[in-house]
């Protein structure tokens, strides 16, 4: 697992887009900061960048990923860590299986990401996957982002669009 500050995160995401990755954002609007990735996708999509929003879980947009034949995807989700930091976590698929849950929980969704990615690979063949986590502070029921998380989303969207 690697942590990038905002400047490094911006360069990293720009590089993914230059390499034809589709940004796939996972979250729910009902759990405060869990909406961070969805808000990021709204902003990037409005700028014409390739995005897919997956409300409630990656499994809910497998059909859209397959329809678009998106064989390079960067999955963005909330990452609840022991300490909040403004930036972006990058987690390998191998690390997903070994994440120390108290340290970092990448997804709050029911179907494990590895299972969904396996199904996606059965539809498309090889799929290159990058997993990005936006550190969050609050996953309680609520409709607003924490101010600090909103700042991260705004900064990422702004710098990636430039």
N, C-alpha and C positions, 0 to 999 in steps of 0.2 A: 504494500500500500504506500502510495506516495502522496504528499500534500504539496499543492502549489499555491503560492500566494496569488492575489488577483492578477498581477502583471503576468506571471508565468501561466496562470490558467487561461488568460486571454490568448496568449500565443499558442498554447496547446490546442484550444478549441478552434482557433483560426486555421491551424495546421490540419486538423481533422477535416474541416470543411474544404480546404484546398485539395485534400486527398479524396474528395467525393463521399465523405461520410454523411449520412442522414442523422440528424439529432432526434433521438426518441426520448420524450420526456414522460416520466411516470409520477403520479401523485394523486392526491384527492384535494378538492377544494374545501372539504369540511374539517380538515385537521390542521389548522393554522399553518405552520411552516412546511407541511407536507406538500403544499401547493407550489413551492418554490420552482421546481422544474417546469410545471405547467405554465407558470407565469413567464419563465424564461422562453419557453417555446412560443408563447403568444407574441412576445416581442421580436423574436428572431423570424418567425413566420411572417409577421407584418412587414419585415424588411426583405421578404422574398427568399429567405434561406430555407433549405430543405429540412422540414421538421415533421414529426408525427407526435401527436399528444395521446397519451394512454392513461385516461383517467381510471383510477382504481387498480391498475396493474398492467404489466407488460402483456399478460395473456389476453387482454381486451383489445389489443391492436395487432395481433399476429397476422390477421387477414390483410390489414392495410400494408404492413411491412412486406408481406408476400406479394400483394398486388403491385406494389411499386418496385418489386424486385430489388429491394434495398439490401444488398449483400455486404455493405459496410455500414454499421450502425454504432452510434455513440449513445448509450443509454444513460440518461441523467435522472437521478432520483435524490430524495432526501437522504442524508447520512447523519444519523444521530450519534454523536461522539461524546466522550466523557467531558471534553472541553471544547467550547465553540471557538472557531477561528475563521476569519474571513478568507475564503479561498475555495479550493476544489480538491477533493480526494480523487485519486485515480486508483482503481482496484482491478487486479487481474481476475479472470474467471477462476483460475486456480485458487486465488486467495478467498474467493467467495465461500468456498467450502470450509475454510479454516478461520473465518472471521470470529474474533473473540467478541461475542454478543455484547458484554458490558462495555467494551471499548468502542465498537462501531456496529450499528445495525443499518445496513444499506437500505433495505426495503421493508415496508410495513405491510406488504401484500401477501396474500394467502398461498399462491402457487410459487414454489421456489423458482428463482430466475433461471437456474441451470436446466430445469425441466422445460420451461418455456423456450429457452434457446435451443435445446435439443429438438423440440418439435419444429421450431423454425428452420433448423438445419435440415430436417427431413423434408421440408417443403422446397427449400431453395438450394440445397447443397451447402457448400462452405459459406459461412457468414463470418466476416471479421467483426469482432465486437470489442468496443472500449466501454468501460463502466466508470462513470463519473458520479461522484456524490457531492452534493451541495450541503455543507455542514449546517445543521439547523439547531434551534434552541427549544422550540415548543411544538409538541405534537398533540396537544390537547384539542378538544373540539373547539373550533373557532374558524372564522372566515378571513382573518387578517394575518399577514406575515409579520413576524417580529421586525422591528425597525432595522436591526443589524442584518437580518437575512434579506430584507427588501433591498438594502444597500448593495449586497453581494449580487443579487439578481440584476439590479439596475446597472451596476458596473460591468458585469459580464456581457449583458446585452449591448450596452453602449460600445464597449471596446471591440466586440466581435463584429458588429455592424460597420465599424469604421474601416 
